[in-house]
């Protein structure tokens, strides 16, 4: 239960925006007093701090939609090659897309008190709260009343929060080394060779998904603009069609398990040398599909753009609905496993996660999903010694 497939997890939405270069501190222009300069700069700084890119909010909403749909498809895969093919295709790119975007919005993490405070309140606190919550809920849904609460062994959806916490802490390291992406790929390849890494803090996933986070750290806004050109959008159609055909061929062969990045090669029943090879193969495949996905994401504000700013809520909360499906026997009805039933499940999953990203839900649960916790920190987030 603790280490299920990627279908059991995904990405927070309150990512730190990349920090902009600070204006040079020097002499004010002649004839303009410092007070006037400061007064003029303040509105500009406020506007910059509140401006969001609709493209990224749209991408996060569409990705969390696919996550919820993928979860809903899991009980339908048995006996359905089509559902398994769609499931494989979605899991080949939706998690890498989330992680790439997370890495891109972690570029401003420098280990400063402000960044660490945001990491604690935006990632660590929700991890603790929902790790406990999911443990208590799954004692009932999984009929495991003796399940222990463990903050070291992420349960269900919470693995991604643990991974994001670790990735962000390492962000300064990847900006320092000479060849960050090749090094991250080597780390991921080596992880597939070891069956002894264990489940502590989802380290197998942390290491195997690391290259996507590092890639996001390296990408600049102009790189995302490249995949949003019309030529790429057109080319994405045959690429996705070919990927779906390959996924349909691979459906009976269990290839989808490699995209979970949750086990070593030996644990997947393959020779050890398959691990590094499949790491490179899945990385290349996922990046192509991520580029195609991002090419189709609208760059303008849409009706769901605002929902993209609250995908952490949809991510953390929709798992409770999915967990309730078992005891409620929602998938026991034969018609659910027919094409129209699968379509109905897809629509319900999409509607559910959409509602969980809305403002009313955010207002009610902000205290546990996005807590400020000012009482827990020193004023201005500064540490160190106090003056004597």
Secondary structure in CASP SS format (residue, H / E / C, confidence):
PFRMAT SS
TARGET T0000
AUTHOR 0000-0000-0000
METHOD secondary structure of the structure
MODEL  1
X C 1.00
X C 1.00
X C 1.00
X C 1.00
X C 1.00
X H 1.00
X H 1.00
X H 1.00
X C 1.00
X C 1.00
X C 1.00
X C 1.00
X C 1.00
X C 1.00
X C 1.00
X C 1.00
X C 1.00
X C 1.00
X C 1.00
X C 1.00
X C 1.00
X C 1.00
X C 1.00
X C 1.00
X C 1.00
X C 1.00
X C 1.00
X C 1.00
X C 1.00
X C 1.00
X C 1.00
X C 1.00
X C 1.00
X H 1.00
X H 1.00
X H 1.00
X H 1.00
X H 1.00
X H 1.00
X H 1.00
X H 1.00
X H 1.00
X H 1.00
X H 1.00
X H 1.00
X H 1.00
X H 1.00
X H 1.00
X H 1.00
X H 1.00
X C 1.00
X C 1.00
X C 1.00
X H 1.00
X H 1.00
X H 1.00
X H 1.00
X H 1.00
X H 1.00
X H 1.00
X H 1.00
X H 1.00
X H 1.00
X H 1.00
X H 1.00
X H 1.00
X H 1.00
X H 1.00
X H 1.00
X H 1.00
X H 1.00
X H 1.00
X H 1.00
X H 1.00
X H 1.00
X H 1.00
X C 1.00
X C 1.00
X C 1.00
X C 1.00
X H 1.00
X H 1.00
X H 1.00
X H 1.00
X H 1.00
X H 1.00
X H 1.00
X H 1.00
X H 1.00
X H 1.00
X H 1.00
X H 1.00
X H 1.00
X H 1.00
X H 1.00
X H 1.00
X H 1.00
X H 1.00
X H 1.00
X H 1.00
X H 1.00
X H 1.00
X H 1.00
X H 1.00
X C 1.00
X C 1.00
X C 1.00
X C 1.00
X C 1.00
X C 1.00
X C 1.00
X C 1.00
X H 1.00
X H 1.00
X H 1.00
X H 1.00
X H 1.00
X H 1.00
X H 1.00
X H 1.00
X H 1.00
X H 1.00
X H 1.00
X H 1.00
X H 1.00
X H 1.00
X H 1.00
X H 1.00
X H 1.00
X H 1.00
X H 1.00
X H 1.00
X H 1.00
X H 1.00
X H 1.00
X H 1.00
X H 1.00
X H 1.00
X H 1.00
X H 1.00
X H 1.00
X C 1.00
X C 1.00
X C 1.00
X C 1.00
X C 1.00
X C 1.00
X C 1.00
X C 1.00
X C 1.00
X C 1.00
X C 1.00
X C 1.00
X C 1.00
X C 1.00
X H 1.00
X H 1.00
X H 1.00
X H 1.00
X H 1.00
X H 1.00
X H 1.00
X H 1.00
X H 1.00
X H 1.00
X H 1.00
X H 1.00
X H 1.00
X H 1.00
X H 1.00
X H 1.00
X H 1.00
X H 1.00
X H 1.00
X H 1.00
X H 1.00
X C 1.00
X C 1.00
X C 1.00
X H 1.00
X H 1.00
X H 1.00
X H 1.00
X H 1.00
X H 1.00
X H 1.00
X H 1.00
X H 1.00
X H 1.00
X H 1.00
X H 1.00
X C 1.00
X C 1.00
X C 1.00
X C 1.00
X C 1.00
X C 1.00
X C 1.00
X C 1.00
X H 1.00
X H 1.00
X H 1.00
X H 1.00
X H 1.00
X H 1.00
X H 1.00
X H 1.00
X H 1.00
X C 1.00
X H 1.00
X H 1.00
X H 1.00
X H 1.00
X H 1.00
X H 1.00
X H 1.00
X H 1.00
X H 1.00
X C 1.00
X C 1.00
X H 1.00
X H 1.00
X H 1.00
X H 1.00
X H 1.00
X H 1.00
X H 1.00
X C 1.00
X C 1.00
X H 1.00
X H 1.00
X H 1.00
X H 1.00
X H 1.00
X H 1.00
X H 1.00
X H 1.00
X H 1.00
X H 1.00
X H 1.00
X H 1.00
X H 1.00
X H 1.00
X H 1.00
X H 1.00
X H 1.00
X H 1.00
X H 1.00
X H 1.00
X H 1.00
X H 1.00
X H 1.00
X H 1.00
X C 1.00
X H 1.00
X H 1.00
X H 1.00
X H 1.00
X H 1.00
X H 1.00
X C 1.00
X C 1.00
X C 1.00
X C 1.00
X C 1.00
X H 1.00
X H 1.00
X H 1.00
X C 1.00
X C 1.00
X C 1.00
X C 1.00
X H 1.00
X H 1.00
X H 1.00
X H 1.00
X H 1.00
X H 1.00
X H 1.00
X H 1.00
X H 1.00
X H 1.00
X H 1.00
X H 1.00
X H 1.00
X H 1.00
X H 1.00
X H 1.00
X H 1.00
X H 1.00
X H 1.00
X H 1.00
X H 1.00
X H 1.00
X H 1.00
X H 1.00
X C 1.00
X C 1.00
X C 1.00
X C 1.00
X C 1.00
X C 1.00
X C 1.00
X C 1.00
X C 1.00
X H 1.00
X H 1.00
X H 1.00
X H 1.00
X H 1.00
X H 1.00
X H 1.00
X H 1.00
X H 1.00
X H 1.00
X H 1.00
X H 1.00
X H 1.00
X H 1.00
X H 1.00
X H 1.00
X H 1.00
X H 1.00
X H 1.00
X H 1.00
X H 1.00
X H 1.00
X H 1.00
X C 1.00
X H 1.00
X H 1.00
X H 1.00
X C 1.00
X H 1.00
X H 1.00
X H 1.00
X H 1.00
X C 1.00
X H 1.00
X H 1.00
X H 1.00
X H 1.00
X H 1.00
X H 1.00
X H 1.00
X H 1.00
X H 1.00
X H 1.00
X H 1.00
X H 1.00
X H 1.00
X H 1.00
X H 1.00
X H 1.00
X H 1.00
X H 1.00
X C 1.00
X C 1.00
X H 1.00
X H 1.00
X H 1.00
X H 1.00
X H 1.00
X H 1.00
X H 1.00
X H 1.00
X H 1.00
X H 1.00
X H 1.00
X C 1.00
X C 1.00
X C 1.00
X C 1.00
X H 1.00
X H 1.00
X H 1.00
X C 1.00
X C 1.00
X H 1.00
X H 1.00
X H 1.00
X C 1.00
X C 1.00
X C 1.00
X C 1.00
X C 1.00
X C 1.00
X C 1.00
END
